[in-house]
């Protein structure tokens, strides 16, 4: 629904026949019509085969390729909103569920954009889009060849870049107001060594249990909201 509302982004949509009276199905068909997207009604067996075992809820959309932006577009968006840039960098995250979760947290937290790498990193796949639950349609995602070059470029633009990793300064003791980028690493590997060395500092979330790390998606969400808290304090 969010993709249809935002831009269309589908080649075609297949809906379960006999459900035309369902409000959600009717809304999907109406939005598709407005966007000029073909709608085909199918029986459940056809949808089950197309979904290949995944839950389809009576609707399958054949999506066009996800449209990435350039890092420059993220800065332009921040400027449009009259805010200092706030960027999340995903360094080597291979689990699409984690990236989807990060995109959702970024959309909810007002992040201006996410930067991901082209190599050893999940792209914005159908799984990422599904886990993001609509957020992928609104968050700007730039896909770059080299994460370290992106970090260098951000620093040249006077953005403070911090790695989220173990052994750093407690994030709750730092002022994250202003132009900031946070680097989130993959589970197990964390942020790569060279990327950490390029960052202005390493920030850690306090751990009080027996497990010493959080899921990457959860860690990103907590860091995003710590940044929001710092901006609110600064405004006061």
Backbone as CSV, one residue per row, in Angstrom:
resi,resn,N_x,N_y,N_z,CA_x,CA_y,CA_z,C_x,C_y,C_z
1,UNK,0.826,-1.202,0.000,0.000,0.000,0.000,0.861,1.254,0.000
2,UNK,1.919,1.254,0.819,2.778,2.438,0.886,3.487,2.681,-0.439
3,UNK,3.893,1.616,-1.103,4.561,1.775,-2.403,3.567,2.323,-3.426
4,UNK,2.351,1.836,-3.392,1.329,2.335,-4.312,1.023,3.809,-4.041
5,UNK,0.921,4.157,-2.761,0.619,5.544,-2.396,1.738,6.490,-2.824
6,UNK,2.974,5.997,-2.720,4.122,6.866,-2.956,4.416,7.062,-4.444
7,UNK,4.470,5.963,-5.190,4.888,6.129,-6.590,4.376,5.059,-7.541
8,UNK,3.749,4.043,-7.017,3.361,2.912,-7.878,4.375,1.807,-7.708
9,UNK,5.410,1.814,-8.532,6.536,0.905,-8.351,6.247,-0.564,-8.613
10,UNK,5.156,-0.891,-9.313,4.850,-2.286,-9.620,4.672,-2.479,-11.118
11,UNK,5.067,-3.667,-11.588,4.851,-4.040,-12.975,3.416,-4.526,-13.143
12,UNK,2.960,-5.345,-12.173,1.569,-5.785,-12.142,1.242,-6.274,-10.733
13,UNK,-0.049,-6.419,-10.470,-0.511,-6.902,-9.164,-1.521,-8.021,-9.383
14,UNK,-1.383,-9.089,-8.601,-2.330,-10.197,-8.656,-3.087,-10.268,-7.335
15,UNK,-4.410,-10.333,-7.426,-5.268,-10.365,-6.247,-6.116,-11.622,-6.247
16,UNK,-6.483,-12.060,-5.043,-7.308,-13.259,-4.902,-8.718,-12.977,-5.407
17,UNK,-9.154,-13.765,-6.365,-10.497,-13.574,-6.910,-11.546,-13.907,-5.854
18,UNK,-12.695,-13.264,-5.967,-13.768,-13.496,-5.009,-13.670,-12.642,-3.772
19,UNK,-12.653,-11.773,-3.701,-12.459,-10.926,-2.520,-12.642,-9.457,-2.866
20,UNK,-13.347,-9.187,-3.947,-13.490,-7.801,-4.379,-14.238,-6.943,-3.368
21,UNK,-14.988,-7.602,-2.491,-15.709,-6.844,-1.469,-14.854,-6.505,-0.252
22,UNK,-13.681,-7.112,-0.170,-12.751,-6.835,0.933,-12.209,-5.411,0.772
23,UNK,-12.317,-4.606,1.851,-11.896,-3.207,1.782,-10.456,-3.024,1.396
24,UNK,-9.578,-3.880,1.913,-8.152,-3.745,1.607,-7.869,-4.084,0.149
25,UNK,-8.507,-5.158,-0.337,-8.322,-5.557,-1.727,-8.843,-4.470,-2.660
26,UNK,-9.990,-3.911,-2.307,-10.574,-2.843,-3.129,-9.661,-1.617,-3.161
27,UNK,-9.052,-1.298,-2.012,-8.157,-0.139,-1.940,-6.917,-0.358,-2.792
28,UNK,-6.356,-1.574,-2.738,-5.184,-1.888,-3.556,-5.521,-1.760,-5.041
29,UNK,-6.675,-2.312,-5.431,-7.091,-2.257,-6.833,-7.296,-0.809,-7.283
30,UNK,-7.856,0.019,-6.397,-8.111,1.419,-6.740,-6.807,2.199,-6.910
31,UNK,-5.868,2.011,-5.982,-4.576,2.692,-6.094,-3.839,2.248,-7.352
32,UNK,-3.901,0.936,-7.646,-3.235,0.415,-8.838,-3.820,1.042,-10.102
33,UNK,-5.138,1.178,-10.106,-5.810,1.795,-11.257,-5.330,3.231,-11.467
34,UNK,-5.203,3.979,-10.349,-4.745,5.365,-10.449,-3.326,5.448,-11.008
35,UNK,-2.501,4.441,-10.679,-1.097,4.442,-11.122,-0.923,3.795,-12.489
36,UNK,-2.009,3.267,-13.047,-1.923,2.611,-14.347,-1.256,1.255,-14.288
37,UNK,-1.360,0.570,-13.143,-0.730,-0.741,-12.974,-1.764,-1.832,-13.243
38,UNK,-1.467,-2.780,-14.127,-2.422,-3.859,-14.420,-2.723,-4.705,-13.192
39,UNK,-3.992,-5.060,-13.012,-4.432,-5.920,-11.903,-5.044,-7.182,-12.483
40,UNK,-4.616,-8.323,-11.967,-5.133,-9.608,-12.427,-5.696,-10.359,-11.225
41,UNK,-6.892,-10.936,-11.380,-7.509,-11.705,-10.302,-7.252,-13.192,-10.542
42,UNK,-6.753,-13.871,-9.497,-6.347,-15.273,-9.612,-6.980,-16.104,-8.505
43,UNK,-7.000,-17.438,-8.703,-7.463,-18.315,-7.624,-6.325,-18.518,-6.623
44,UNK,-6.663,-19.091,-5.480,-5.666,-19.234,-4.407,-4.500,-20.124,-4.818
45,UNK,-4.751,-21.185,-5.585,-3.666,-22.082,-5.996,-2.634,-21.333,-6.836
46,UNK,-3.100,-20.473,-7.715,-2.176,-19.705,-8.560,-1.316,-18.769,-7.720
47,UNK,-1.947,-18.124,-6.730,-1.196,-17.217,-5.860,-0.205,-17.990,-4.995
48,UNK,-0.628,-19.166,-4.515,0.266,-19.995,-3.699,1.507,-20.388,-4.494
49,UNK,1.312,-20.764,-5.748,2.455,-21.139,-6.598,3.379,-19.947,-6.830
50,UNK,2.774,-18.797,-7.091,3.577,-17.592,-7.350,4.366,-17.173,-6.114
51,UNK,3.757,-17.370,-4.933,4.416,-16.974,-3.681,5.490,-17.966,-3.252
52,UNK,5.462,-19.180,-3.840,6.477,-20.197,-3.553,6.588,-20.479,-2.053
53,UNK,5.425,-20.617,-1.426,5.405,-20.992,-0.004,5.347,-19.828,0.965
54,UNK,5.596,-18.625,0.492,5.529,-17.454,1.389,4.073,-17.048,1.604
55,UNK,3.807,-16.396,2.742,2.452,-15.913,3.030,2.150,-14.714,2.138
56,UNK,1.057,-14.777,1.392,0.757,-13.695,0.449,-0.490,-12.883,0.807
57,UNK,-1.315,-13.370,1.710,-2.497,-12.628,2.176,-3.423,-12.201,1.030
58,UNK,-3.409,-12.994,-0.037,-4.315,-12.716,-1.139,-3.860,-11.621,-2.086
59,UNK,-2.599,-11.240,-1.989,-2.099,-10.160,-2.854,-0.617,-10.362,-3.144
60,UNK,-0.257,-10.305,-4.421,1.158,-10.370,-4.815,1.437,-9.226,-5.782
61,UNK,2.454,-8.454,-5.469,2.860,-7.363,-6.355,4.201,-7.680,-6.984
62,UNK,4.278,-7.573,-8.298,5.550,-7.767,-9.011,6.217,-6.398,-9.110
63,UNK,7.187,-6.201,-8.243,7.751,-4.864,-8.057,8.824,-4.528,-9.093
64,UNK,8.855,-3.263,-9.441,9.971,-2.754,-10.244,11.204,-2.686,-9.347
65,UNK,12.378,-2.566,-9.941,13.613,-2.496,-9.152,13.571,-1.317,-8.188
66,UNK,14.141,-1.535,-6.996,14.214,-0.462,-6.014,15.098,0.661,-6.555
67,UNK,14.673,1.880,-6.362,15.424,3.027,-6.881,16.311,3.628,-5.781
68,UNK,17.614,3.463,-5.954,18.565,4.052,-5.016,18.778,5.520,-5.365
69,UNK,19.252,6.262,-4.376,19.572,7.663,-4.628,21.096,7.842,-4.558
70,UNK,21.560,9.053,-4.688,22.966,9.394,-4.501,23.132,10.042,-3.123
71,UNK,24.328,9.947,-2.515,24.535,10.612,-1.220,24.155,12.092,-1.262
72,UNK,24.374,12.729,-2.400,24.028,14.144,-2.550,22.538,14.385,-2.324
73,UNK,21.715,13.410,-2.725,20.266,13.543,-2.549,19.882,13.547,-1.065
74,UNK,20.643,12.825,-0.254,20.383,12.793,1.185,20.650,14.165,1.801
75,UNK,21.750,14.784,1.376,22.070,16.123,1.877,21.024,17.141,1.415
76,UNK,20.568,16.994,0.186,19.554,17.909,-0.337,18.252,17.775,0.454
77,UNK,17.916,16.548,0.836,16.694,16.304,1.611,16.792,16.937,2.996
78,UNK,17.967,16.803,3.635,18.181,17.421,4.950,18.069,18.939,4.842
79,UNK,18.645,19.493,3.786,18.588,20.942,3.577,17.145,21.403,3.346
80,UNK,16.392,20.608,2.597,14.991,20.930,2.336,14.195,21.008,3.631
81,UNK,14.531,20.132,4.575,13.837,20.121,5.858,14.418,21.112,6.857
82,UNK,15.497,21.783,6.461,16.119,22.761,7.346,16.760,22.137,8.566
83,UNK,17.339,20.945,8.386,17.926,20.210,9.506,19.353,19.789,9.177
84,UNK,20.211,19.657,10.191,21.550,19.119,9.942,21.433,17.652,9.531
85,UNK,22.260,17.183,8.616,22.135,15.808,8.122,22.265,14.772,9.237
86,UNK,21.377,13.788,9.183,21.440,12.636,10.084,21.379,11.399,9.202
87,UNK,22.477,10.636,9.205,22.641,9.533,8.253,23.034,8.255,8.998
88,UNK,22.492,7.143,8.548,22.909,5.832,9.045,23.691,5.131,7.937
89,UNK,24.843,4.575,8.292,25.659,3.815,7.344,25.629,2.349,7.751
90,UNK,25.190,1.486,6.849,25.162,0.043,7.118,26.438,-0.566,6.536
91,UNK,27.285,-1.062,7.411,28.591,-1.575,6.993,28.590,-3.108,7.000
92,UNK,28.366,-3.695,5.831,28.471,-5.151,5.703,27.311,-5.932,6.269
93,UNK,26.144,-5.332,6.387,24.982,-6.061,6.911,24.443,-6.990,5.835
94,UNK,24.488,-8.284,6.101,24.092,-9.291,5.113,22.674,-9.808,5.338
95,UNK,22.143,-9.647,6.522,20.804,-10.153,6.830,19.746,-9.143,6.377
96,UNK,18.914,-9.490,5.400,17.901,-8.546,4.925,16.890,-8.151,5.993
97,UNK,16.673,-9.025,6.970,15.746,-8.693,8.054,16.301,-7.541,8.900
98,UNK,17.603,-7.562,9.123,18.226,-6.473,9.880,18.151,-5.154,9.111
99,UNK,18.447,-5.212,7.808,18.400,-3.982,7.020,16.971,-3.445,6.947
100,UNK,16.004,-4.329,6.806,14.611,-3.893,6.791,14.211,-3.231,8.089
101,UNK,14.658,-3.813,9.194,14.379,-3.236,10.516,15.027,-1.867,10.661
102,UNK,16.241,-1.734,10.162,16.957,-0.448,10.229,16.217,0.621,9.427
103,UNK,15.757,0.266,8.234,15.030,1.237,7.410,13.757,1.705,8.111
104,UNK,13.078,0.784,8.770,11.849,1.164,9.483,12.160,2.126,10.631
105,UNK,13.206,1.830,11.405,13.594,2.708,12.509,14.023,4.076,11.989
106,UNK,14.727,4.080,10.852,15.184,5.345,10.270,14.006,6.201,9.823
107,UNK,13.013,5.582,9.209,11.848,6.337,8.754,11.098,6.921,9.952
108,UNK,10.902,6.105,10.973,10.183,6.563,12.172,10.970,7.639,12.923
109,UNK,12.302,7.551,12.867,13.143,8.468,13.626,13.596,9.700,12.862
110,UNK,13.111,9.883,11.640,13.449,11.092,10.896,14.848,11.132,10.327
111,UNK,15.467,9.972,10.138,16.798,9.924,9.521,16.680,10.381,8.066
112,UNK,17.637,11.162,7.611,17.536,11.712,6.254,17.911,10.711,5.167
113,UNK,18.703,9.720,5.523,19.058,8.725,4.523,19.971,7.651,5.077
114,UNK,20.048,6.549,4.341,20.878,5.405,4.716,21.864,5.146,3.578
115,UNK,23.106,4.872,3.940,24.135,4.535,2.954,24.525,3.075,3.139
116,UNK,24.485,2.301,2.058,24.900,0.902,2.108,25.961,0.664,1.038
117,UNK,26.713,-0.416,1.200,27.747,-0.756,0.228,27.224,-1.703,-0.848
118,UNK,27.920,-1.747,-1.979,27.530,-2.642,-3.069,28.087,-4.046,-2.885
119,UNK,29.146,-4.178,-2.093,29.817,-5.468,-1.937,29.673,-5.988,-0.514
120,UNK,29.546,-7.328,-0.399,29.445,-7.997,0.905,28.371,-7.340,1.778
121,UNK,27.242,-7.055,1.179,26.161,-6.332,1.861,24.858,-6.658,1.143
122,UNK,23.803,-6.913,1.905,22.523,-7.145,1.249,22.034,-5.875,0.569
123,UNK,21.454,-6.033,-0.601,20.822,-4.905,-1.282,19.422,-4.721,-0.688
124,UNK,18.669,-3.763,-1.204,17.286,-3.598,-0.767,16.445,-4.581,-1.581
125,UNK,16.287,-5.777,-1.034,15.570,-6.865,-1.700,14.098,-6.846,-1.318
126,UNK,13.344,-7.802,-1.886,11.929,-7.904,-1.540,11.753,-8.201,-0.046
127,UNK,12.667,-8.987,0.528,12.583,-9.291,1.963,12.809,-8.033,2.794
128,UNK,13.798,-7.233,2.405,14.055,-5.975,3.107,12.817,-5.083,3.065
129,UNK,12.223,-4.972,1.890,11.051,-4.124,1.717,9.885,-4.620,2.573
130,UNK,9.709,-5.942,2.615,8.602,-6.510,3.396,8.806,-6.286,4.891
131,UNK,10.034,-6.512,5.365,10.324,-6.318,6.794,10.186,-4.845,7.178
132,UNK,10.548,-3.951,6.275,10.456,-2.508,6.549,9.002,-2.042,6.656
133,UNK,8.070,-2.854,6.141,6.636,-2.580,6.258,6.259,-1.175,5.789
134,UNK,6.698,-0.825,4.613,6.324,0.460,4.029,7.397,1.537,4.131
135,UNK,8.315,1.384,5.083,9.318,2.433,5.313,10.285,2.573,4.139
136,UNK,10.525,1.482,3.402,11.465,1.536,2.282,10.991,2.480,1.180
137,UNK,9.717,2.805,1.184,9.194,3.718,0.166,9.500,5.175,0.487
138,UNK,9.919,5.461,1.713,10.124,6.842,2.141,11.555,7.171,2.542
139,UNK,12.343,6.152,2.892,13.729,6.396,3.304,14.639,6.418,2.076
140,UNK,15.455,7.445,1.968,16.422,7.519,0.876,17.583,6.571,1.169
141,UNK,17.905,5.721,0.199,19.004,4.767,0.362,20.000,4.971,-0.779
142,UNK,21.236,5.287,-0.408,22.313,5.442,-1.393,23.189,4.186,-1.331
143,UNK,23.490,3.634,-2.487,24.333,2.434,-2.561,25.666,2.825,-3.178
144,UNK,26.728,2.713,-2.384,28.031,3.202,-2.827,29.013,2.046,-3.030
145,UNK,30.020,2.302,-3.833,31.028,1.276,-4.117,31.925,1.030,-2.911
146,UNK,32.236,2.082,-2.175,33.178,1.961,-1.060,32.677,2.743,0.154
147,UNK,32.399,2.024,1.225,31.893,2.650,2.454,32.909,3.628,3.030
148,UNK,34.189,3.264,2.987,35.222,4.125,3.570,35.328,5.463,2.831
149,UNK,35.181,5.416,1.515,35.179,6.666,0.751,33.980,7.526,1.134
150,UNK,32.847,6.868,1.403,31.644,7.599,1.828,31.880,8.273,3.176
151,UNK,32.560,7.570,4.092,32.877,8.148,5.409,33.780,9.360,5.239
152,UNK,34.788,9.242,4.398,35.701,10.369,4.154,34.942,11.577,3.603
153,UNK,34.012,11.313,2.689,33.234,12.393,2.078,32.350,13.080,3.123
154,UNK,31.741,12.301,4.002,30.891,12.881,5.042,31.707,13.780,5.975
155,UNK,32.897,13.338,6.319,33.743,14.138,7.201,34.165,15.449,6.539
156,UNK,34.405,15.395,5.226,34.732,16.623,4.500,33.567,17.610,4.524
157,UNK,32.357,17.074,4.645,31.154,17.907,4.679,30.790,18.308,6.113
158,UNK,31.738,18.119,7.032,31.561,18.509,8.441,30.482,17.702,9.164
159,UNK,30.349,16.436,8.768,29.462,15.516,9.479,30.321,14.677,10.419
160,UNK,29.927,14.610,11.691,30.635,13.772,12.651,30.199,12.320,12.441
161,UNK,31.179,11.434,12.253,30.870,10.035,11.960,31.327,9.161,13.133
162,UNK,30.378,8.390,13.667,30.666,7.515,14.805,30.321,6.068,14.460
163,UNK,31.178,5.152,14.879,30.901,3.722,14.712,30.188,3.203,15.955
164,UNK,29.158,2.394,15.758,28.505,1.719,16.884,29.172,0.367,17.048
165,UNK,29.912,0.208,18.124,30.649,-1.033,18.323,30.985,-1.183,19.799
166,UNK,31.479,-2.360,20.156,31.846,-2.619,21.548,33.139,-1.888,21.911
167,UNK,33.304,-1.606,23.187,34.540,-1.019,23.674,34.679,0.465,23.452
168,UNK,33.567,1.126,23.080,33.623,2.554,22.842,33.093,3.361,24.008
169,UNK,32.900,4.643,23.796,32.343,5.545,24.801,30.839,5.299,24.934
170,UNK,30.336,5.337,26.151,28.899,5.152,26.387,28.124,6.197,25.582
171,UNK,27.213,5.732,24.750,26.469,6.633,23.872,25.637,7.639,24.660
172,UNK,25.265,7.282,25.886,24.447,8.187,26.693,25.269,9.283,27.364
173,UNK,26.582,9.233,27.182,27.429,10.301,27.700,27.922,11.221,26.610
174,UNK,27.400,11.046,25.382,27.861,11.842,24.242,26.759,12.754,23.716
175,UNK,27.170,13.895,23.217,26.244,14.830,22.586,26.206,14.536,21.084
176,UNK,25.090,14.015,20.605,24.952,13.656,19.194,24.142,14.677,18.408
177,UNK,23.962,15.853,18.956,23.208,16.875,18.230,24.016,17.373,17.033
178,UNK,23.331,17.935,16.067,24.009,18.456,14.880,24.141,17.419,13.781
179,UNK,25.063,17.660,12.859,25.263,16.780,11.704,26.015,15.524,12.127
180,UNK,25.340,14.381,12.058,25.912,13.130,12.565,25.586,11.967,11.625
181,UNK,26.555,11.058,11.490,26.336,9.780,10.806,26.759,8.666,11.757
182,UNK,25.950,7.628,11.836,26.236,6.487,12.697,26.452,5.247,11.837
183,UNK,27.559,4.551,12.072,27.884,3.350,11.300,27.464,2.113,12.094
184,UNK,26.617,1.305,11.487,26.144,0.068,12.115,26.777,-1.104,11.388
185,UNK,27.450,-1.977,12.124,28.117,-3.121,11.513,27.292,-4.379,11.551
186,UNK,27.772,-5.402,10.860,27.080,-6.685,10.794,27.225,-7.426,12.118
187,UNK,26.246,-8.290,12.396,26.326,-9.117,13.600,27.533,-10.039,13.493
188,UNK,28.215,-10.181,14.597,29.398,-11.043,14.621,30.642,-10.287,14.220
189,UNK,30.645,-9.672,13.050,31.830,-8.962,12.552,31.921,-7.549,13.108
190,UNK,30.799,-6.900,13.297,30.810,-5.505,13.734,31.276,-4.587,12.610
191,UNK,31.628,-3.377,12.969,32.130,-2.410,11.994,33.557,-2.804,11.612
192,UNK,33.882,-2.749,10.327,35.208,-3.167,9.875,36.301,-2.281,10.470
193,UNK,37.493,-2.849,10.613,38.589,-2.174,11.307,38.932,-0.820,10.686
194,UNK,39.126,-0.788,9.362,39.524,0.455,8.711,38.429,1.516,8.840
195,UNK,37.176,1.093,8.752,36.072,2.046,8.891,36.079,2.662,10.286
196,UNK,36.315,1.838,11.297,36.390,2.363,12.672,37.519,3.372,12.819
197,UNK,38.632,3.077,12.186,39.779,3.989,12.278,39.480,5.333,11.614
198,UNK,38.643,5.322,10.584,38.287,6.552,9.889,37.259,7.383,10.658
199,UNK,36.499,6.731,11.526,35.432,7.419,12.262,35.998,8.386,13.296
200,UNK,35.169,9.337,13.703,35.575,10.309,14.724,35.539,9.722,16.128
201,UNK,34.929,8.568,16.268,34.868,7.929,17.575,34.045,6.658,17.507
202,UNK,34.108,5.884,18.583,33.329,4.650,18.695,32.364,4.811,19.861
203,UNK,31.088,4.518,19.613,30.062,4.631,20.641,29.492,3.248,20.945
204,UNK,29.215,3.012,22.214,28.670,1.724,22.630,27.402,1.911,23.443
205,UNK,26.487,0.973,23.281,25.282,0.945,24.111,25.614,0.192,25.388
206,UNK,25.171,0.671,26.541,25.497,-0.010,27.790,24.877,-1.405,27.853
207,UNK,25.670,-2.372,28.293,25.216,-3.758,28.420,25.262,-4.178,29.880
208,UNK,24.144,-4.612,30.397,24.095,-4.987,31.814,23.744,-6.454,32.024
209,UNK,23.559,-7.177,30.934,23.248,-8.597,31.042,24.458,-9.447,30.723
210,UNK,24.236,-10.718,30.487,25.332,-11.647,30.194,25.676,-11.679,28.701
211,UNK,24.766,-11.202,27.855,25.028,-11.127,26.420,25.661,-9.771,26.129
212,UNK,26.721,-9.762,25.319,27.493,-8.516,25.147,27.182,-7.751,23.868
213,UNK,26.148,-8.143,23.131,25.824,-7.392,21.920,24.336,-7.497,21.611
214,UNK,23.854,-6.527,20.841,22.459,-6.492,20.423,22.343,-6.807,18.940
215,UNK,21.168,-7.253,18.535,20.852,-7.378,17.122,21.107,-6.036,16.438
216,UNK,21.661,-6.066,15.226,22.029,-4.830,14.532,20.842,-3.893,14.358
217,UNK,19.672,-4.450,14.055,18.481,-3.624,13.883,18.069,-2.933,15.168
218,UNK,18.149,-3.661,16.280,17.794,-3.092,17.584,18.803,-2.020,17.986
219,UNK,20.081,-2.305,17.800,21.129,-1.338,18.145,20.951,-0.039,17.359
220,UNK,20.643,-0.171,16.080,20.428,1.021,15.256,19.248,1.833,15.757
221,UNK,18.161,1.153,16.124,16.965,1.846,16.612,17.256,2.628,17.889
222,UNK,17.978,2.020,18.814,18.309,2.701,20.070,19.212,3.905,19.811
223,UNK,20.155,3.746,18.893,21.063,4.854,18.580,20.324,6.008,17.910
224,UNK,19.386,5.680,17.024,18.592,6.712,16.353,17.826,7.541,17.381
225,UNK,17.242,6.876,18.345,16.440,7.609,19.324,17.300,8.329,20.362
226,UNK,18.533,7.872,20.552,19.461,8.650,21.386,19.805,9.958,20.690
227,UNK,19.981,9.894,19.376,20.253,11.100,18.590,19.067,12.080,18.683
228,UNK,17.847,11.568,18.592,16.643,12.410,18.711,16.619,13.089,20.080
229,UNK,16.982,12.332,21.115,17.009,12.878,22.475,18.018,14.016,22.578
230,UNK,19.198,13.840,21.991,20.232,14.879,22.035,19.778,16.145,21.304
231,UNK,19.127,15.988,20.176,18.636,17.136,19.418,17.571,17.891,20.218
232,UNK,16.712,17.133,20.920,15.660,17.755,21.721,16.245,18.550,22.875
233,UNK,17.265,17.998,23.515,17.928,18.692,24.633,18.592,19.970,24.136
234,UNK,19.245,19.879,22.973,19.938,21.024,22.389,18.954,22.145,22.056
235,UNK,17.772,21.756,21.551,16.756,22.743,21.178,16.265,23.510,22.401
236,UNK,16.125,22.798,23.515,15.668,23.459,24.761,16.697,24.470,25.249
